[in-house]
Amino acid sequence: SQTIHQWPATLVQPVGSPLSLECTVEGTSNPNLYWYRQAAGRGLQLLFYSVGIGQISSEVPQNLSASRPQDRQFILSSKKLLLSDSGFYLCAWSVFGRLNTEAFFGQGTRLTVV
Amino acid sequence: GENVEQHPSTLSVQEGDSAVIKCTYSDSASNYFPWYKQELGKRPQLIIDIRSNVGEKKDQRIAVTLNKTAKHFSLHITETQPEDSAVYFCAASKGSNFGNEKLTFGTGTRLTIIP
């Protein structure tokens, strides 16, 4: 069966510090991968998605970047965190080329920038 | 790109009553409409979905309706129970067999069931 791992679960970082959140998927190949941010009252905002290694699409201009160094690994990064980067970050995957694009979410990382 | 609006943002209903959450979408090419439930502190999980070739789908106490002409779809929960309390998200995408079709989510509805 497929599983998705995301870590860390919680993170407190000072303003201006770097960020690296990692997500890995097991039990499937060539998944679509996503990073979402959930801020209070703003639902699930898609930040990045990837259809393959090295292929990243950015949805929202921001202070963050994403990379996919391996087929089932997706990393969310920042060189210098801002207070506004605080939120709940969710990694997700879906099957490539499916009519029903069900997304399976990781457990999330609650990031607090202080 | 696609824009999904969801209403209401909060909803409180008495246990046993029905709850209805509504969403509208902007891209007429969208053809897949899932609903996710997120319990407190947990990840969102799919509870029901509908494709554009179907007007209504039901799964026990949960049903979803789709009006393609008006570009809106709704989630209906009947005989609500305390465990239905959660945040519900609607979403839309243009599913295809040819690659990635990303989900665009609504802003969520916090449903509270009053015992």
Chai-1 contact restraints between the chains, C-beta under 6 A:
chainA,res_idxA,chainB,res_idxB,connection_type,confidence,min_distance_angstrom,max_distance_angstrom,comment,restraint_id
A,N32,B,N100,contact,1.0,0.0,6.0,A-B,restraint_1
A,G43,B,F105,contact,1.0,0.0,6.0,A-B,restraint_2
A,G43,B,G106,contact,1.0,0.0,6.0,A-B,restraint_3
A,G43,B,T107,contact,1.0,0.0,6.0,A-B,restraint_4
A,G43,B,G108,contact,1.0,0.0,6.0,A-B,restraint_5
A,L44,B,F105,contact,1.0,0.0,6.0,A-B,restraint_6
A,Y49,B,K102,contact,1.0,0.0,6.0,A-B,restraint_7
A,V51,B,G99,contact,1.0,0.0,6.0,A-B,restraint_8
A,V51,B,N100,contact,1.0,0.0,6.0,A-B,restraint_9
A,G97,B,N97,contact,1.0,0.0,6.0,A-B,restraint_10
A,G97,B,G99,contact,1.0,0.0,6.0,A-B,restraint_11
A,L99,B,G95,contact,1.0,0.0,6.0,A-B,restraint_12
A,N100,B,Y32,contact,1.0,0.0,6.0,A-B,restraint_13
A,N100,B,G95,contact,1.0,0.0,6.0,A-B,restraint_14
A,T101,B,Y32,contact,1.0,0.0,6.0,A-B,restraint_15
A,T101,B,S93,contact,1.0,0.0,6.0,A-B,restraint_16
A,T101,B,G95,contact,1.0,0.0,6.0,A-B,restraint_17
A,T101,B,E101,contact,1.0,0.0,6.0,A-B,restraint_18
A,T101,B,L103,contact,1.0,0.0,6.0,A-B,restraint_19
A,E102,B,L46,contact,1.0,0.0,6.0,A-B,restraint_20
A,A103,B,L103,contact,1.0,0.0,6.0,A-B,restraint_21
A,F105,B,R43,contact,1.0,0.0,6.0,A-B,restraint_22
A,F105,B,P44,contact,1.0,0.0,6.0,A-B,restraint_23
A,Q107,B,R43,contact,1.0,0.0,6.0,A-B,restraint_24
A,G108,B,R43,contact,1.0,0.0,6.0,A-B,restraint_25
